[in-house]
Amino acid sequence: MDVQTENLTEYILVHYRWILVLFLLPMSAIWKVYSIIRNYLVFKLNSAPKLHDKKVKNVQKQIKKWHAAGRGTRLCTARPTWQTMSFRQGVYKKSFTNIEVNLVDVLEVDKENMTVRCEPLVTMGQLSRTLAPLGLALAVVPELDQLTVGGLVMGTGVESSSHIHGLFQHICLEYELVLADGSVVKCSKDENVDLFYAVPWSYGTLGFLTSVVIRYVRLEYHPHANLSSLVNHFSNESLKRTPHQFIEGLLFSVDSGVVMLGDMVEEMGDDGAKAFERKLTNPVVEYIPLRDYYHRHTRSLFWELQEFLKGRSTHEEGIDGLVTKNVVSVVPELTGFDPDHGDIIPFGNNPLFRHTLGWLMPPEVSLLKLTQTEAVGRLYERCHVIQDMLVPIENMKESIEVFHQEFQVYPMWLCPFKLFNQPGQLKATTTGEWQMFVDIGVYGVPKAEGYETVPSTRRVEAFVTKKKGFQMLYADTYTTLEEFRAMFDHALYDKVRQTLPYCTEAFPEIYGKVNRSVRK
């Protein structure tokens, strides 16, 4: 393909991708309906537990076949990377032996012990849909429907209740894995302890996860027109002895944003706002059904669909009424945030579209990735940032300023979480039981002057490492192996890899699956 044709392809896919998206919306809806019905029947008929052992034995059978063939390659799951939530696709799968791991079901809800046992490809939407009718909910529910239990364990998961309960890994009580020798092991705080603490953030480099046992909202908006004010309010609320159950922040510019505080309530009060003014200057209260709150960022994929939609995001509509329903749309005049960037669906805010097809949003991320061309991929790498960095909350203001200097991407997501002083790759910098961190997420088009993908990201990575912070593994990392190992504590991980049979032969280190050179 010559340069002129390639440029034309990029132009068409960027400016007219809405045609493809309109085609994908009904396909996504059909798939969602099928999945909901299928998962409901499997759970009600209680067939998943009976089939689980059979599926695990199939994983073991494939590993034994790998041994019989001489162990000439490394191992990974056969799940196509376009089905994952990571923006990139792992090129390593082409040279590894792919193991089919079709583990997609909720296995058991134990009301007596207040736990749910599920397979690793169970999604957050599927899990909350199963638990809600039973009057149950997880302590930490990462907000996007399509995030999987396995991804949240092997990578990480954070949510607006994490300032109380920690990361998703901290509500997990037991993991079941198939190791590289074909054996099945379970690990917990009482059994195979080193393995239990090494599994989180291991990115599938210790074994194949086959099941997880997991422990099983009035909302206030507080606008701020000053970064110091927002940081102080956010930090104080996060560190309260008796904090709100949910805390989240959105920055719309370096000096304006909103802190959102939520609590579960039995009934609606009379202080809830029916509508918001477009210019928000005083605190506002809104009441939202709990499951809608949990998945508040799903319909708009945070605000990533704003790269797809001309006009303000689709937060206002919906069967699932989002908690961020009015946050983006009420603040343009206050914040200077420009919601008119991007026009993949130039009529996205048109009432006719919103009432006919808007409820189908979002299209399946997997389908968007599957239909993405190399030209669009290169364009996104040059002109798009998706990063989550975890830093101690005392470094929050300085970190925001660095993100502004290097990326200048808004809105900016802020989510506090407890980092417990436990064995594993993440280490608190204090000696207490836990330390408060904040997840700073940027997803969008960088507007910083002089932005360059690699140098800008590397400067942020170096800053985060210096502050004893961490980079989420789904995102592009441009660190070297030495820099990556300096960011994370590999001591226990290395020990476990050396202990498990055939582990170093079967699986690469984490860096070998997440660095930019093995992703496209």
N, C-alpha and C positions, 0 to 999 in steps of 0.2 A: 504494500500500500504506500503510495507516494505521500509526501508531506501535505500537498493540497487536499487530497482525498481524505487523509487522516484528520485534518483540521475541519473539513466539512462534516465528517462523522461526529466529531466532538460537538460541533455547533448544533447539529440536529438532535443528538441525544441529550444535550443540556437544555435546549430551548423548546424541544417538542417531545420530551420524555413523557409528558402527560398522556399522550396517546397510549403508550405502553402501560402506564399506571392505571388508566381507566380499564384496560383489559385485565390487569392483575387483580383489581378490586373484587370483581365477582368470583374469580378463581379463589382468592383468599377467603371470601365468605363461605364458599362451598366447603373448603377444607376445614374451616373453623366449626361449621355445623356438624360435619362428619366426625370430627375429633371429639366434640362435646357429647354427641350421642354415643359414640363408641366407648369413651371413657366412663360415661354414666352406666352403661350396661355392664361393662367389665367389673366395675366396683360393686354394683347392686347384686350381680350374680356371684360375686366373690370368687371369680375364676382366676384372678391374677396370682394369688398365693400358690395355687396348684401348679401354675405354669412357670413360676419363678425358678424353681429348682431345675426344670427342664431347660430353661434359657441359660442358666448359669452353666449347666453341663455342656451346652453347646459352645460356650466360650472356652471351657476347659478342653473340649475336643479339638478346637482350632489351634490352641496353644500346643497340644500334644502333636498335632500334625506339623507345626512349625519346628518342633524338636526333631521329629522324624526326618524332616527335610534338611537337617544340618544346621539350623539356626543361622542362616546366611544373611539375614536382614534384621532390622529392628522391628518393633511392634508398635501399632497404634490402632485406634478404633477405625472402623470402616465408615463411620458417619461422615458424609461429605461436609467439607468446611463451609459450603454455602448454606447449610442448614443451621449453622451456629450464629450467635449474635456478634461474634468478632467481625470487624470490618474487613479483615484480610482473609485470604485462603492459604492454608498451609501446604507449601510445595513438597514438604517431606513425605506426605502421604503417597506420593507417586513411587517412592523407592522403598517404603516400609511395607511389611506384611500387614494387611488390613484385617482386623478381627471384627466380625459382626457382633454388635452388642445391642440387641433390640430390646432394651429394658425401659419401658415407657409407662408403667402402671403404679398406681397407689396400691400398696399391698395390704395394709392393716391400719386401722385407727383404734388405738388402745385408750379408751376413756379413763380407765382406772389409773393407769400410769401416766396419762396425759402425754402420749407420744403418738407419732404417725410414722409408719415405716413405708418407704417408697423406693422405687427404682430411680436410677440417676437421670433418665431422660424425662421424668415428670416435670412439667412446667409450673411456674408460679400461678398462672391462670388456672390450670387444671387442679392444682392443690387447693387454692382458695375456694374454687368452685365446689370441691368435694367437702371441705371442712365447714364452709359457711352454713349450709342447712343443718349441720349438727351443732351449731352454736359455738364452733371452735375456730381458732385462728393461731397462726404461728406468731411467735414473739417478734420475728424479723421477717418481713415480706418484701423483698426487692420488687420494685414497682412495675417492671415490664412483664407482660403476660408470658412472653416466650422464653424468658430466662429459665434454665433448667437447674434442678437440684445438683446434678453432677458438676455443672459449670460453676455454680456458686460455691461448691466445696473445693474443687480442684483449682478454681480461680479465686474469686471472692464475691461477696455480696454485702451491700450496706444499705441501710434504709433509715428513715427518719425516727425509728425507735431504737437505733443502734447506740445512742448515747446512754441507754439503760442496759441493753442486752448484748451489746457488742456486734461483731460481724456475724454473718450467717453461720460460719463455722462454729461459733460459740454456742449455738443452740442445737448443735448436732451431738448426739450421745453415742452413736455407734456407726462404724463403717464396715461394710463387707466388701472384700476384694478378691479377685482371682489374680494370683501372682504369676510371675514369668515361668515358674516350674509347673503351673497348672493347678496348684493347690488353692483351696478356698480358705480365707482367714477372716476372722472378725476382730475388730480392735475397738477399744473404748478406754476410758480413764482407768479401768481396772484390768484390762486384758490387752496384751500387745501395746503397751502404753506409748513407746517410742513411735511406732507406726501410726498410732492414732493422732499424735501431734505433728507428724511429718506429712500426713496426707493433704491437709489444707495448703493451697498454693503450689502443690506439686505438679499440677498440669498433666496428669496422666503418665508420670514418669516413674511411678513405683509399682503400679499394677492397674488392673481394670476394675473400676468401682462398679459394684453390682447392686448394692442397696445402702440406704441411709436411714437411721432412726433419728427423728427430730422432735425436740420439745415443742409441744404445742403450748363518730369522732367530731364534737364542736371544734371549729378551726378558726384561729385568729390570724389576721394579716396585720403586720406592723411595718409600715413603710419607713424608710430612712433615706435621707438625702445627703448623707455624709458617711464615708467609709468607716471612720473611727467609731461613730455612733452605732453602726450596724454590727461591727466586730464586737464591741463591748456588750451589746444586747444579746447577740448570738452566743457569745462565750458564757455570759452570766447565766442565761437560761439553760445552757448545756450542763453547767457545773453545779446547778442547784441541788441541794440535798433531796428535795422532792420536786423533780422537774416535770414539765408537761410530758405526756406519753409520746408525743411526736414533735420533732423539731426539724425544720428545714429552712434553708435560705435561698433566695435567688438574687443575684446581682444583675442589674440591667445596664449599668455602666460602672466605672470605677468609684463613683460617688453616690450611687442611688440603687436601692434595692428594697427587698421586703423580707422580714423574718416571719415565718409561719409557725404557729404553736397550736398543737392539736391535742384533744383528749377524747376518750370514748365517753358517750353519754347515753342514758336510757331513753331520753325523749328530747325533742327539740325545744329550745327556749324561744322567747319572743324577741331576742336580740339579734337574730340572724338577718343578714341583708338579703333582700330579694334580687337586688341588682346593684352593681357597683358604678360609681362615677368613673369616667375615663381618667380623670386626674385624681389619684389616690394620695391623700396627705394625712389622713387620720386612720387609726386602727379600725378594721372591719371584721365582723364575725360572719362565718358561713357554716351551715350544717350540711354534712355529706354522709351518705350511707358508707359503712365501714369498708365493704369490698370495693366500692367505687374509689374510696380514698387510697386503698392499697395499690390500685392499678391506675392512679391518676395520670401518669405520664405515658400510658400505653398508646392511647388513640393518636397522640401527636408525636410519639417516640421522643419524649421530652419536647424539644422544639425543632428536632431535625427535619420534620416535614415542612418547617418554615422555609427550608431550602427548596421544597417542592411546591409550596403554595404561595401564590401571589396574594398579598394581604395578610391579615392577622391569622394566627394559627387556628386549628380546629378545636381549641380547648372548650369552646362554648357549647358545642352541640353534644348530644349523645345519650345513648342508652346507658352508658357507664358514667355519666356526669363527672368530670374530672375535678379534683381538688384545686387544680391550677386554673380552673375554668376562667376566672376573670383576672388572674394575676398578670398575664402578658398583655391582655387587651386593655387594662385600665391604666397602664402607666406610661404610654409613649410620650405624652406631653411632659410628665414629671422626669422621665429618665433619659429621653433622647434616643431610646432604643428604636431602631428602624425595622419594623416588621415586614417591609415590602421588598426584602431582598430575596431574589429567586423567583422563578416563574415556570417551574416544571408543570404545575397545574395553574395557569394564569387566572382561571375562574374559580379557584378553590374557595373563595369567600362569597361566591355568588349564592344567594338564597336557594335557587333552583338546584344547584349542585349539592348544597349542604343537606337539603331535605330529601333528595333522591339517592345520592351516593355517599354523602358525607358520613352517614352512620356506618358505612363499611370500612372506614378508615381504622387502622392503617392497613396498607397492603402488607402481606407477609414479608418480613425482612429477608427470609430465605429466597423468596421469588425475586425480590429486587436484586439480590446478590447474584442469583443464577442468570439473570438477564443483563447483568452489567458487563459491558465490553472492556477490553484492555484500555481503550482510549479514555473511557470514563474513569477507570481506576487510576490512570496516570494523572488525570485532571484533578481527581479528589485528593491525591497525594500532594499535589502542588498547592491546592487552594482550599484544603479542608483539614480541620483538626478534630480528632476524637481522643481525649485524654482524661484520665482520672488519676489525680495524685493525692496521696494521703500524708498529711503533715501534722505534727503536734499543734494543738489549737492555739498555743501561745505564739506560734509563727504564722497564724492565719493572715493577719493584715499584710505582713511583708510578702507572704506567698501570693496573695491577690495582686499586689503591686507588681511582682515579677511576672505573673501570668498576663497582666495588662500590658506590661512592657514588651513581652515576647509574642503574645498571641492577639490580645485585644479581641477576644471572642465573648459575645454576650447574647443571651443570658449566661450566667455562670452559676452552676449548681453548688450549693454548700450543704453538707450533711455531716453532723457530728457523730462520732462513735467512740465507744470505749475500746481501747486496746488492752486486753487483759495480759498480765505478766505470766504467760504460760510458755512452755517449750514450743519451738517452731521457728519459722522463718521471720516472723515479725516480732521485733523486740521493742518494748517500751524503753524510754530513756530515763525513767524514774524508777525508784525502788518500791513504790507502793503496789497495791493489788492490781491497779489499773492506771492508765493514763488516757486523757481525752485527746482524741485526734479529730481532724476534719477532712472529709473527702471534698476536694475541689475538682469539679467536673466541667470541662469545656468541650462543647460539641457544636461545630459550625465553621463559618468562613472567617479566617483571621484577617483583621484589618490593621494590625500593627505595622508601622512603617518599617520597611526593611525585612519583613518576615521571610525566612527561608526555612523550609521544612526541617532539614537535618540540623543545621546549626542552631536554630531557635529551640527545637525540641531538646537537643543535647544540653543546651544551657539550662533549661528548666530541669532536666534530669539531674544535672550536676548540683543545682541548687537544692532540690528535694533530698538528694543523698546527703548533702552537707547538713541539712536540718534533721537528719535521721528519719526521713520519711520514705515512702514507698510508691511505686508506680504499679497500677493495676495491669495484670498480665494480658488482658485482651487487647490492649492498646499497642500501637507501634512503639517499640523500644529501639533506640539507636545507640544504646550503651555497648561498650565492649564486654567481653566475658568477665574481665577483671572488675569493671565498673558495676556490672550486674551483681556479681558476688559480693561486692562491697555494700550494695544497697540492701541485700537480704542476708540474714544469718543462715548459712548453709551447714552449720556444724551438725545438727541433728539429722538433717536431710542426707548429708554425705554418709553419716554413720549407718543410717537405715539402708541406704542403697548398697553399701558394702555388705550388709548383713543378709539382705534378702537374696534368695537363690536366683542366679541368672539376671538379676535386675540391671546391672550396668551393661550387660550384653544385649538385653532386650530393649532397653529404653535409653534415649539420650538424656542428658541433663535438661533441666527446665529451659535454660537459655537456648538449647538446641531446638526448641519448639516455639519460642516466642520472639527471637530476635528478628529484625526486619529482613535479613537476608534469606530466611526460610519462609517468608510470607510474601504473597503477591497481591 
